[in-house]
Amino acid sequence: MTCAPAYTPPRLHALYRALRPLLFRLDAERAHGLGTALARAAPPSLLGRLFPAPDERLAQTVWGLRFRGPVGLAAGFDKNATGVAAWRGFGFGFAEVGSVTARPGGGNPRPRAFRLVADRALVNRMGLGNEGAEAVARRLAATPRAADFVVGVNVAKTHDPAILGADAVDDFRDAARALLPHADYLALNVSCPNTAEGKTFETPEALDALLAAVAPLAGDVPLVVKLSPPPPGGVDAGAVNELVAVALAHGVSGFIATNTASDRAGLRTPPDVLARVGVGGVSGPPLFARSRALVRHLHRATGGRVPIVGVGGVDSVDAAWAMVSAGASLLQLYAGLVYEGPGLPSRLHAGLLRRLDAAGLDRLADAVGRDA
């Protein structure tokens, strides 16, 4: 008697593509909930057969943390840290949970998540719905995690337009204080426009005030800042360099580039469909060129000394290699998982290894910023 062979990632990919039309008949948020529930229920022994661990040549030490592979789960996918015990089994090198806010919130009314299939993109106006910092902190404290799996926590201001000015800074600080003991690194989502006037913390003055309040709490926990995508026309070097200077002055360890885009530049989706979808942040391939441009600029502006996480449209080996070559030490996935399925992290890790061989490089760290 012989055992059936395990699915290899390519076969799993074909299976997911066959099932995707059925999954896409569900509302995007409902499908996401179903997928994450199945992920949490998957037996670790099965995941180990389906999704190989990253090769040692892809491992890096970033912010003093050992990342077993560069491909991670982006914030927004697991807002309440309910899947932390499962994500390693799917081949991820790390996961970033959240965004988490100081106070719990239900988010915006449904529907609030949409697929733009023509663009392989997503639109969301979730409104930072989450259980709040105290509840997520308790869950992280009670969740076992492997020693070789990094878990970052993304924090944002509570989705309440009445929280302004100094109160907004205090709100951010409350979330950070609750979650720092359970975070391998803490990401500040300063680029979410959830104030009454639609502003973010992405002015030098606002970022300086926020970091002055939060950075002293971090201690040995690396603090990273998540930025908005640049305008469609290109990176505003002066504005970005001001933010970088402020961040580095407060000891920030790195940057995440980028958040979703509120504009609709470069989309192929028909205007009438976009009108029905309405407002929200776009993620996926339409964001890739802008995210990569900001990664390259940040790498140059910091002289390659500050690690950067590239996120936005990383859904293929070509995109992953291009982002690394522009200066990203780490990568994150969200929309790509929706369109490519759970085997994507393993496929990207395998593809990056092939690119290293083709380039004659020994380790992934040697490829970071080579085209910047």
N, C-alpha and C positions, 0 to 999 in steps of 0.2 A: 504494500500500500504506500503510495506516495502522496505528499501534500501538494495542493495546487500552488503554482508559482504565484508570488506576490505581484500585484500590479506594479509596473514601472511607472514613473511619472508621465512619460509620453502616452501610455495607454490610459492612465487616469485622466489626462488632458482630453483625450478623444471622448472618453465617457462623459466628462463634464460638458463638453461642447454639444454632445447629443442631448443632454438633459437640460441645457440652458434655456431653450425656448419654453419649456414647461415652467421652469423657475421664473422666467421673465413674465409669465402671465400673472404672477402675484404682484401686488403693490411692493415697491422697492423696499420700504421699511419692514413690511411683513416678511419678505424673502430674507432680508438681513437677519431678522430675529430667528427665523427657522434655521438658517445656516449656522449661526453662532450656537444655537441650542444643540444642533447635531455635532458641532465641533467639541463642545464641552462633554458630550456623551460618548465620544469615540474612545474605544479601548486603547490605551497606550501601546499595547503589543501590536495592534493593527497599524497604528500610526508609524511605529518603528519600521514595519515592513514596507509601507507605502512611500514614506518620505525620508530619504537618507539624510544623515547629518552632514553639514558642510565639511569640505576637505580642510585639513589643517592649514593649507596654504592661504586660505581665505580668512583665517583668524587674525585679529588685530587687537592691540591694546590702545584704547581710546579713552581719554579722561581717567586714566588709571584703572579702567575696567576692561576685562577681557571679553571681547565679542567673538563668539565662535564662528560667526558668519556676518556679512555686512547687510543682509536683507532682513528688515524688521517690519513689524506691523505698525502702521501709522495711527496716531491719535484719532479718535472718532469712531474707530471700529469696535473698540471694547471700552465704552465710556465708564462703566462701573466696575471694571476689573473682575468680571465674572469668569473670564476664560483664561486667566493667567496660567493655570496649571496645564492648559492644553496647547498653547501656542508653540511651545518648543517642539512638541511632537509633530507639528506640521512643517518642520524644517526651518522655521525662523531662527535668525541669530539673536533677536531681541524683540521686545514688544514695548510700545508706549501706550499706556492706558489714559483715559480721559477724553476730552477735557473734563476736569473735575472743578467744581466751584465751591466756595465756602458754604453756601446755603443750597439745599436741594431745590430742584425745579423741574417742572413737567415739560418744559420746552414749548415750542410753538404748536398751534393747532395742526392736526393732520388734514390732508396729506402734506408732508414736508420733506420728502425724499423722492427723487425722480431719476430715471435713466434717460440719457440722450444717446440712443443706440447708434445713430448716424455718426456720432463723434466718439463712441466708446467712452462716454463721459458720464458723470453724475452731477446732479444739482441737489444741494441740501440747504434747508433753512430750519435745521433741527432746534435751534434756540438753546443749545447747551443744556438739554434735559439730562439730569443725572441725579444720583441719590445724595449728593453732598459730600463734603470732604470727610466728615467724621465717619459716615457709613462706609465710604470707600476705604478709609484708613483701617477700619476694623476688619474689613474683608481681606485686605492685603496682609494684615498682621496674622490672619488665620489661614492663609493660603500657602501651602508648601511650594517651594520652587527649587529647581535644580541650581546647583552652585555655578554652573557654566551658562546660565541664562540671565541676561540683563533685563530688568524691568524699569523703564522710565515712567514717570508720572507727569502728565500735562495738566497745568492748572490755568484757569481763566477767571475773569471777573464774573460774579453772579449775574445772570441774565435778568437784570432789573434796572430799567433806565433811570430810576430815582437814585441809584447809587452812583454818585458823582464825586469828582475831585478827591479830597483826602479820604472820604469814605470808600471810594473805589480802591485806593491804595491799601486801606485797612482790610478790605474784603479779600484782596489778593493775598495779603500777608497772612490772614487767618487760614486760608486754604493751604498755603505753603507750610505754615507751622504744623498743621495737622498731618500733612502727607510726607514731609521730608523724612521722618524716621523710617518710612517704608519704601523710599524711592532710591534706586541705584543712581539715577540722575533726575533732576527736576527741570521740566520744560515750561517756560512762561509763554503762554499764548497771548502775546501783546497785540496781535493783529486781528482780533475778532471785534467787529464794530457793533457792540451790543449796548451802546450808550444812547441816550435820547437823541443826541445830535449826530450819531453815527460815527463818532471819532474812535480811534484806537489809541494805544499807548505808543504809537510810532512817531512821536515828535521827540526831539532830544530832551525837552523839558519834562514831558510826561514819563519817558523812559527813565530819565535820571531819578525822578522822584520815586518811581516804582522800585528800581534797583536799590536805591538807598534804603528802602524799607525791607526788601526781601533778601538781598545778598548777604547781610550780616547773619541771617538765620541759617544759611545753607551749610556752614561749617565745611566738612570734607565732601559734601554731596555736590557733584558738578551741576552748575546752573547753565542752562542753554536758553536761547531766545528764538522764538519762532516768528518769522517775518512774513509780510505780505508779498505776493508776486509783484515784480516790477510792472509798470505800465506796458501796454502792447508795443509801444514805440521803442522800448529799451530801458536799461537800468539808469536811474537818476543817480549818478555816481556821487555827487555832492551830498545828497540827502542820505544815501546809504552809508557813506563814510562817516557822517556825523553820528549816526546811530551806532556804528561799529566802535567809534571812539568812546562814546558814553558807556557802552556795554563793557568794553575792555577795561575802562577805568574802574569799574565796579567788580572786576575779576570774573566776568562771565567766561565760561569754558568753551562755548561753541555756539553755533547758529543752526537753525533748521530753515531750509528754503525749499518749499514755501507753503503758506496756507492756501486756501481756495481763492478763486478770483470772483469778484462780484460783477465784473463786466461780462459781455458776451462776445468778445473779440475772437474772430477766427473760427467760429462755429459753422458747421455745415447743416445743423438741424434747422428745418424750415422755421421762419419767423412766427408762423401761426402756432407751431408746437411750443416754441419758446414763450409765446404770450400766454398759453394755457398753463405752462409750468410756473411762470412768475419769477419772483426774486429768489435769490439764494446763491450760494457759492459753488462755482464750477470746479470739479476736480477731474483728473484724467489726462489723456494725451493732449487736449488743447492747451494745457498748462505747461507742457514739457519744455518747450523752447524758452519760456520766460523763467521757469524755475532753474533750468540749467544755466541761463545767463546770469542769474543772481548767484548761483553756486560759484561760477567762474569769477565773478567780481569779488565775492567775499574771500575766495582763496587768494586772489591777487592782493586785495586790500590788507589782508592779515599776513602776507608773506608765506602762506601755507602753514603757519604755526598754530592755527586754531581749527580744530576739526569741524567739519560741516556735514550735516545730514541733508541729503537730496531727496525731495519728495514732490511728486506731481508728474503723472504720466509715465512712471516707470512700470511698463507692462511687457517688456521684451528684453532679450539679452542686449540687443543694440542700444536700447535706451539706458539700460543699467550701466553698460560699459562707457557710454558717452557721459553719463553723469559722474561716474568715478573719474574719468579722464579730465573732466572739468574741475574736479577738486573735492568731490564728495567722498568722505571716508566711509560713510554709512548711507544706506538707502531705506526708504519706507514705502510700503504699498497700501493702497486702499481700493481705488477704482479698478486697478488691475486684477485684484482678487475677484471682483464681481464678474468681470468679463472673461477671465482666464482660469478661474477656479483655484482650489486649494493647493494644487501642485506647483503653482507659480514660484514660490520661494525656492523649492528644490531645483526647478528648471533654471532659474536665474543663477543660483550658485554654481550649477554644473556648467552653464554657459560662460560665466565669468572665469572659471577655471580653464576652459578651452581658450579664451581670449588671452589669458596669461601665457599659456603655452605658445600661442601664435606670436605673441609679442616678445617671447624669450625672457619673460620676467619670472622671478622666483616666488614672489608673494604679492598679494593684492595691494599692500601698502606701497609697493613700488610703482603702481599704476596711478595712484591718486594724484591728480593735478598734472599729469604728463602732457595734456593738451591745453592747459590753462594759459 
